[in-house]
Amino acid sequence: MQWEYRTVDGALDAPALEQRLNSLGAEGWELVACASPGHYVIHYVLKRAVPPDPG
């Protein structure tokens, strides 16, 4: 299985972040890691499976 990855940067605005992560989850993205190097910004790493090539 192959994966594709996406990063999302977000501030500490819980309602907006929750809505964004729920939208991404509905598209098949799964949160796998987050990091906060400081300055009130959090980096989120998401992954989802790449559909197999039908060819």
N, C-alpha and C positions, 0 to 999 in steps of 0.2 A: 504494500500500500504506500502511496506517495502522499505527502502533505504539502499544503501551501500555508504560508504564514503571513500574518498581518500585525502591524504595531499600531497602537492607538495611544495618543497622549491625552491626558485629562487632568483637570484641576480637581480639587476636593469638593465638587458640587455633586453630592450624592444623588439627588433626584434625576439630574440630567445624565449623569454617568450610568445610573441604573437603566434608564430608558435606552441609552445608546447600546449598552451591553446586551439588553434584551432584544433589540433589533438585530444586532449581529448574531446572536444565538439563533434567532428565527431563520437566518440565512445559512445556518450550519456551522458557524464559528464557535469554537470552544476556548475559553480563557485558560491558558496554561501557565502563565507567570505574570508577575508584576514587580516593578522596581521603582523606588523613589529615591533618586539621587539628591533630592532637596528642592528647595524653592517652591514647594507646594504643587509640583507637577509629578504625576505618576505615569509611568510607561507600562502599558498593558500589551502582552504578547498573546495572540490568538492563533489557533490552527484549525484547519478543516481538511477533510480528505479530498484529494483530487479524484474526480470520477475516472474510471478506467477508460482507456482509449478503445472505442468500439472496433477500430480498424485492425 
